[in-house]
Amino acid sequence: MMTGFLLARAGVEVIVLEKHADFFRDFRGDTIHPSTIEIMSELGLLKQFLAVPHQEIEHLHVVYNNTEFEIGDFTHLKVVRPVLGIMPQWDFLNFVARQALRYKGFHLVMESEVRELIVENNRVVGVRANTPDGVLEVRANLVIGTDGRSSTVGEQAKLKVLPTGVPIDVLWFRFSKRDGDPPQTLGRFYYGSIMILIDRTDYWQCGFVIEKNGLDKIKAGGLDAFRKQLLEVSPFLENRVDELKDWNDIKLLSVAIDHLEKWYCDGLLCIGDAAHAMSPVGGVGINLAIQDAVATANILYGYLRAGKTMDGEILKLVQQRRALPTKVIQTIQATIHKGIAASRASSVGTPSKLPLPFRLLKMFPVLRRIPAYIVGIGVRSEHIKSPDFAELIEQQ
């Protein structure tokens, strides 16, 4: 959506194909990073964007064995609004879509599931999508795959996926929110168990970390035992755990970290999770995807406006720009995953001292700026360079 918006704004005709009838997905993240807010400011949309209901976090906290402390301080970031925003991603996407639809060159087609690339003379020249009205064929100078992990277009183009082993999965569920609940925290750690709670105003969206492929083992222990484990990590949920009526109320998120060896071929470019699947750790996948979108528009808008043939030699410029941030963040995530797995193996049900990184952050507050920068800004942050000279359907 962001890529389409920026390219249409720069005078490129764009068609965005969305599989579903709306953007409502529980499995989409809610974090709006300071770098994204900065981009909205550069686009002249800050006031309108901040009018969308959201929460703002200046300091990241975790709860470790019932002790809460700060691990990240956004207030020192040199940006227009040094906070981490929490906004349901469907609201974010609806906002971007509204802005994009103001441009005559932007077209959004819902309920259109891309199933096949159109390839001619070893070049991608379009896609075919299933819609309620039959097969839709779209021909384009460039196809941009933004269809997430296990990308259909990446698979169709036979782009090679390089996986990184991940030792965890996440169980995804929700509980009602009540007066007196504690404020939002990054995560809750309790003797090897880890739980994330996302405040969605009237309910908590919860993620519970388990060992890879460990769901069957948890089910074998019974739902009551699982509810008890949740209460140990988050005691304030007492009298709510029965809201999990059966295992159908709990969804499994298979965590993966991988990246494409090449993000492109002639006529096709993959970005975001389609190019590099991220784990939920830090909520940085969204930030990387939006940064990819900005870089893609910055690099390609001139070629697209000029009608140039989009060969791999041009498209590789995007990968060259965005490969380093991807590698750095995925390396950090893989390291954190190993630490989580080691913590679970050695600490489940037994006391454990505060891990060294947490101890350092607690002892030296200035260090809290580092995780805030990594989460909030990231490596090689992007800024709007694509122009705004497209024709509007209506003035804002």
C-alpha positions as CSV (number, residue, x, y, z in Angstrom):
1,M,0.0,0.0,0.0
2,M,2.8,2.4,0.9
3,T,4.8,1.6,-2.2
4,G,1.7,2.2,-4.4
5,F,0.9,5.4,-2.7
6,L,4.4,6.8,-3.1
7,L,4.6,5.8,-6.8
8,A,1.2,7.2,-7.6
9,R,2.1,10.4,-5.8
10,A,5.2,10.5,-8.1
11,G,3.1,10.2,-11.3
12,V,3.3,6.5,-11.9
13,E,0.1,4.6,-12.6
14,V,-0.3,1.9,-10.0
15,I,-2.8,-1.0,-9.4
16,V,-2.7,-2.5,-5.9
17,L,-4.3,-6.0,-5.6
18,E,-5.6,-7.0,-2.2
19,K,-6.6,-10.6,-1.6
20,H,-9.3,-9.9,1.0
21,A,-12.4,-7.7,1.2
22,D,-10.9,-5.5,3.9
23,F,-7.6,-5.1,5.9
24,F,-8.8,-6.6,9.1
25,R,-6.2,-9.3,10.2
26,D,-5.4,-10.2,13.8
27,F,-1.9,-11.5,12.8
28,R,-0.8,-8.1,11.5
29,G,1.3,-6.0,13.9
30,D,0.3,-2.8,15.5
31,T,3.6,-0.9,15.9
32,I,4.1,2.5,14.2
33,H,7.7,3.3,14.5
34,P,9.2,6.8,14.9
35,S,10.7,6.5,11.5
36,T,7.2,5.9,10.0
37,I,5.8,8.9,11.8
38,E,8.8,10.9,10.4
39,I,7.8,9.7,6.9
40,M,4.2,10.9,7.5
41,S,5.7,14.3,8.5
42,E,7.8,14.4,5.3
43,L,4.7,13.7,3.3
44,G,2.8,16.6,5.0
45,L,0.4,14.2,6.6
46,L,1.4,14.3,10.2
47,K,-1.6,16.1,11.6
48,Q,-4.1,13.8,9.7
49,F,-2.1,10.7,10.7
50,L,-2.0,11.5,14.3
51,A,-5.8,12.1,14.3
52,V,-6.2,8.3,13.7
53,P,-6.8,6.7,17.1
54,H,-3.6,5.3,18.5
55,Q,-1.4,5.1,21.6
56,E,2.0,6.5,22.1
57,I,4.9,5.0,24.1
58,E,7.9,7.0,25.1
59,H,9.6,4.2,27.2
60,L,9.6,0.5,26.6
61,H,9.1,-1.7,29.7
62,V,9.3,-5.4,30.4
63,V,8.3,-7.4,33.4
64,Y,10.9,-10.0,34.4
65,N,9.9,-12.4,37.2
66,N,7.3,-9.9,38.5
67,T,9.8,-7.0,38.4
68,E,9.1,-4.2,35.9
69,F,11.9,-2.0,34.5
70,E,12.7,0.1,31.4
71,I,14.7,-1.2,28.5
72,G,14.1,1.4,25.8
73,D,13.9,5.3,25.8
74,F,12.5,6.8,22.6
75,T,12.6,10.4,23.9
76,H,16.2,10.9,22.8
77,L,15.5,10.1,19.1
78,K,16.1,13.1,16.8
79,V,12.7,12.8,15.0
80,V,9.6,14.9,14.8
81,R,7.8,12.7,17.3
82,P,10.0,10.5,19.4
83,V,7.5,7.9,20.4
84,L,6.5,4.3,19.4
85,G,2.9,4.3,18.2
86,I,0.4,1.5,18.7
87,M,-2.2,1.5,15.9
88,P,-4.1,-1.5,14.5
89,Q,-2.5,-2.1,11.1
90,W,-6.0,-2.1,9.4
91,D,-6.4,1.5,10.6
92,F,-3.0,2.3,9.2
93,L,-3.7,0.7,5.9
94,N,-7.1,2.4,5.6
95,F,-5.4,5.7,6.2
96,V,-2.7,5.1,3.5
97,A,-5.4,3.9,1.1
98,R,-7.4,7.1,1.6
99,Q,-4.4,9.2,0.9
100,A,-3.4,7.2,-2.1
101,L,-6.9,7.2,-3.6
102,R,-6.7,10.9,-3.9
103,Y,-4.4,10.4,-6.9
104,K,-5.8,9.6,-10.3
105,G,-3.0,7.1,-11.0
106,F,-3.8,5.0,-8.0
107,H,-6.2,2.0,-8.3
108,L,-7.1,-0.4,-5.5
109,V,-8.8,-3.7,-6.3
110,M,-10.0,-5.7,-3.3
111,E,-10.9,-9.4,-3.3
112,S,-8.2,-10.1,-5.9
113,E,-5.9,-13.0,-5.1
114,V,-2.8,-13.1,-7.3
115,R,-2.3,-16.8,-8.3
116,E,-0.1,-16.6,-11.4
117,L,2.6,-14.5,-12.9
118,I,2.4,-13.7,-16.6
119,V,5.8,-14.5,-18.1
120,E,6.8,-13.8,-21.7
121,N,10.4,-14.2,-23.1
122,N,11.7,-14.9,-19.6
123,R,10.3,-11.6,-18.3
124,V,7.4,-11.0,-15.8
125,V,4.9,-8.8,-17.6
126,G,1.9,-9.1,-15.3
127,V,-0.3,-11.2,-13.1
128,R,-3.5,-13.1,-13.1
129,A,-5.7,-12.9,-10.0
130,N,-8.9,-14.6,-8.8
131,T,-11.8,-12.3,-8.1
132,P,-15.5,-12.8,-7.4
133,D,-16.1,-11.8,-11.1
134,G,-13.6,-14.3,-12.5
135,V,-9.9,-14.1,-13.4
136,L,-8.5,-10.6,-13.6
137,E,-5.4,-10.2,-15.8
138,V,-3.2,-7.1,-15.2
139,R,-0.2,-6.3,-17.4
140,A,2.5,-4.0,-16.0
141,N,6.0,-2.8,-16.6
142,L,6.8,-3.9,-13.1
143,V,5.2,-6.3,-10.7
144,I,6.1,-5.7,-7.0
145,G,5.5,-8.7,-4.7
146,T,4.4,-7.5,-1.3
147,D,2.4,-10.7,-0.5
148,G,4.3,-11.6,2.7
149,R,6.1,-14.7,3.8
150,S,5.6,-17.7,1.5
151,S,5.1,-15.2,-1.3
152,T,3.1,-16.5,-4.2
153,V,4.9,-14.3,-6.7
154,G,8.3,-15.2,-5.3
155,E,7.5,-18.9,-5.5
156,Q,6.2,-18.5,-9.1
157,A,9.3,-16.7,-10.1
158,K,11.4,-19.5,-8.5
159,L,13.3,-17.0,-6.3
160,K,15.5,-18.9,-3.9
161,V,14.6,-18.6,-0.2
162,L,17.5,-18.9,2.3
163,P,16.1,-19.8,5.8
164,T,17.5,-19.1,9.2
165,G,16.6,-21.7,11.9
166,V,14.1,-20.4,14.5
167,P,13.6,-22.3,17.8
168,I,10.3,-20.8,18.7
169,D,6.7,-20.4,17.7
170,V,4.0,-18.1,19.1
171,L,0.4,-18.8,20.3
172,W,-2.0,-16.0,19.4
173,F,-5.2,-15.3,21.4
174,R,-7.0,-12.5,23.2
175,F,-8.5,-11.5,26.5
176,S,-10.9,-8.7,27.4
177,K,-9.4,-5.5,28.9
178,R,-10.6,-4.2,32.2
179,D,-10.3,-1.1,34.4
180,G,-7.2,-1.3,36.5
181,D,-5.1,-3.4,34.0
182,P,-1.4,-2.4,33.9
183,P,-0.1,-0.2,31.1
184,Q,1.3,-1.6,27.9
185,T,4.7,-3.4,28.2
186,L,7.0,-4.9,25.6
187,G,6.8,-8.3,27.2
188,R,6.4,-10.3,30.4
189,F,9.1,-12.9,31.3
190,Y,8.5,-15.4,34.1
191,Y,10.9,-18.2,34.8
192,G,11.4,-19.1,31.1
193,S,7.9,-18.3,30.0
194,I,7.4,-15.2,27.7
195,M,4.2,-13.4,26.9
196,I,3.5,-10.3,24.9
197,L,0.4,-8.2,25.4
198,I,-0.8,-5.6,22.8
199,D,-3.3,-3.1,24.1
200,R,-6.1,-2.8,21.5
201,T,-8.2,-0.5,23.6
202,D,-11.0,-2.9,24.6
203,Y,-9.0,-6.2,24.5
204,W,-5.5,-7.6,24.9
205,Q,-4.0,-9.3,21.9
206,C,-1.7,-11.8,23.4
207,G,1.3,-13.8,22.1
208,F,2.8,-16.6,24.1
209,V,6.2,-18.0,23.1
210,I,6.5,-21.8,22.9
211,E,9.3,-24.1,21.6
212,K,9.2,-24.8,17.8
213,N,6.5,-27.3,16.9
214,G,5.6,-27.5,20.6
215,L,1.8,-27.0,20.4
216,D,0.9,-30.7,20.5
217,K,2.9,-31.1,23.7
218,I,1.0,-28.1,25.3
219,K,-2.3,-29.5,24.1
220,A,-1.5,-32.9,25.7
221,G,-1.1,-31.1,29.0
222,G,-4.7,-29.8,28.8
223,L,-6.2,-26.4,28.5
224,D,-6.5,-25.9,32.2
225,A,-2.7,-26.3,32.6
226,F,-2.1,-23.8,29.8
227,R,-4.4,-21.3,31.5
228,K,-2.5,-21.8,34.8
229,Q,0.8,-21.1,33.0
230,L,-0.7,-17.9,31.5
231,L,-1.7,-16.7,35.0
232,E,1.8,-17.3,36.3
233,V,3.2,-14.9,33.6
234,S,0.4,-12.4,33.8
235,P,-1.5,-12.6,37.2
236,F,-3.7,-9.6,36.4
237,L,-5.6,-11.8,33.9
238,E,-7.2,-13.7,36.8
239,N,-10.9,-14.3,36.2
240,R,-10.3,-13.9,32.4
241,V,-8.4,-17.0,31.4
242,D,-11.7,-18.9,31.1
243,E,-12.4,-16.7,28.0
244,L,-10.2,-19.3,26.2
245,K,-13.1,-21.8,25.8
246,D,-11.2,-24.3,23.7
247,W,-8.1,-24.7,21.5
248,N,-10.0,-23.1,18.6
249,D,-9.6,-19.8,20.5
250,I,-5.8,-20.1,20.2
251,K,-4.0,-19.7,16.8
252,L,-0.5,-20.9,16.0
253,L,1.9,-18.4,14.5
254,S,4.8,-20.3,13.0
255,V,7.8,-18.0,13.4
256,A,10.3,-17.8,10.5
257,I,13.3,-15.8,9.6
258,D,14.4,-16.1,6.0
259,H,15.4,-13.9,3.0
260,L,15.5,-14.3,-0.8
261,E,18.9,-14.8,-2.3
262,K,17.8,-12.4,-5.1
263,W,14.8,-10.1,-4.5
264,Y,14.2,-9.7,-8.2
265,C,14.1,-11.0,-11.8
266,D,13.3,-9.1,-15.0
267,G,10.0,-7.4,-14.4
268,L,9.5,-8.5,-10.8
269,L,10.7,-7.1,-7.4
270,C,9.9,-8.5,-4.0
271,I,10.0,-6.3,-0.9
272,G,8.9,-6.5,2.8
273,D,8.2,-10.0,4.2
274,A,8.0,-11.3,0.6
275,A,11.8,-10.6,0.4
276,H,12.7,-11.2,4.0
277,A,10.4,-12.8,6.6
278,M,11.0,-11.4,10.0
279,S,10.1,-12.8,13.4
280,P,7.7,-10.8,15.8
281,V,10.7,-9.9,18.0
282,G,10.7,-6.1,18.5
283,G,7.9,-5.6,16.0
284,V,10.4,-4.4,13.5
285,G,9.1,-6.2,10.4
286,I,6.6,-3.5,9.7
287,N,9.3,-0.8,10.0
288,L,11.6,-2.7,7.5
289,A,8.7,-3.2,5.1
290,I,7.8,0.6,5.1
291,Q,11.5,1.5,4.7
292,D,11.6,-0.9,1.7
293,A,8.6,0.9,0.3
294,V,10.2,4.3,0.6
295,A,13.5,3.1,-0.9
296,T,11.7,1.4,-3.8
297,A,9.8,4.6,-4.7
298,N,12.9,6.7,-4.3
299,I,15.0,4.5,-6.6
300,L,12.4,3.4,-9.2
301,Y,10.0,6.3,-9.8
302,G,12.1,8.0,-12.4
303,Y,12.6,4.7,-14.4
304,L,8.9,3.9,-14.2
305,R,7.8,7.4,-15.3
306,A,10.2,7.2,-18.2
307,G,8.7,3.8,-19.2
308,K,12.1,2.0,-19.0
309,T,12.2,-1.7,-19.2
310,M,12.5,-2.9,-15.6
311,D,15.5,-5.3,-16.0
312,G,17.1,-7.0,-13.0
313,E,20.1,-4.6,-13.3
314,I,17.8,-1.7,-12.3
315,L,15.8,-3.7,-9.7
316,K,18.9,-5.0,-7.9
317,L,19.5,-1.4,-6.8
318,V,16.7,-1.8,-4.3
319,Q,18.2,-5.0,-2.8
320,Q,21.6,-3.4,-2.6
321,R,20.1,-0.5,-0.7
322,R,18.0,-2.6,1.7
323,A,20.1,-5.8,2.1
324,L,22.3,-4.5,5.0
325,P,19.4,-3.4,7.2
326,T,17.7,-6.7,6.7
327,K,20.9,-8.7,7.5
328,V,21.6,-6.7,10.7
329,I,18.0,-7.0,12.1
330,Q,17.7,-10.7,11.2
331,T,21.0,-11.4,12.9
332,I,19.8,-9.5,16.0
333,Q,16.5,-11.4,16.0
334,A,18.3,-14.8,15.5
335,T,20.5,-14.0,18.5
336,I,17.5,-13.1,20.7
337,H,15.7,-16.3,19.6
338,K,18.7,-18.4,20.8
339,G,18.7,-16.5,24.1
340,I,14.9,-17.1,24.5
341,A,15.4,-20.8,23.8
342,A,18.3,-21.1,26.2
343,S,16.2,-19.3,28.9
344,R,13.3,-21.6,28.4
345,A,15.5,-24.7,28.5
346,S,17.3,-23.7,31.7
347,S,14.7,-21.6,33.6
348,V,11.2,-23.0,33.2
349,G,9.8,-23.3,36.7
350,T,13.0,-22.3,38.5
351,P,14.3,-18.9,39.7
352,S,16.7,-17.2,37.4
353,K,18.8,-14.0,37.7
354,L,18.3,-11.1,35.4
355,P,20.0,-11.7,32.0
356,L,23.1,-9.6,31.4
357,P,21.6,-7.3,28.8
358,F,18.7,-6.5,31.1
359,R,21.1,-5.9,34.0
360,L,23.2,-3.5,31.9
361,L,20.1,-1.6,30.8
362,K,19.0,-1.3,34.4
363,M,22.4,-0.1,35.6
364,F,23.2,2.3,32.8
365,P,20.1,4.2,31.7
366,V,21.9,5.8,28.7
367,L,22.1,2.3,27.1
368,R,18.3,2.3,26.8
369,R,18.7,4.6,23.8
370,I,20.3,1.8,21.8
371,P,17.3,-0.6,21.7
372,A,15.0,2.4,21.2
373,Y,17.1,3.4,18.1
374,I,17.2,-0.2,16.7
375,V,13.5,-0.6,17.1
376,G,12.4,2.9,16.3
377,I,14.7,3.9,13.5
378,G,16.7,0.9,12.4
379,V,19.7,0.7,10.2
380,R,20.0,3.0,7.2
381,S,16.7,4.8,7.6
382,E,14.9,6.1,4.5
383,H,13.5,9.5,3.7
384,I,11.1,10.7,1.1
385,K,12.9,11.6,-2.1
386,S,10.2,10.8,-4.6
387,P,8.3,13.9,-5.8
388,D,4.7,14.9,-5.5
389,F,3.6,16.1,-8.8
390,A,0.7,13.8,-9.7
391,E,-2.8,14.9,-10.5
392,L,-5.2,14.8,-7.6
393,I,-8.8,13.6,-7.9
394,E,-9.6,15.9,-5.0
395,Q,-7.8,18.4,-2.8
396,Q,-7.5,17.4,0.9
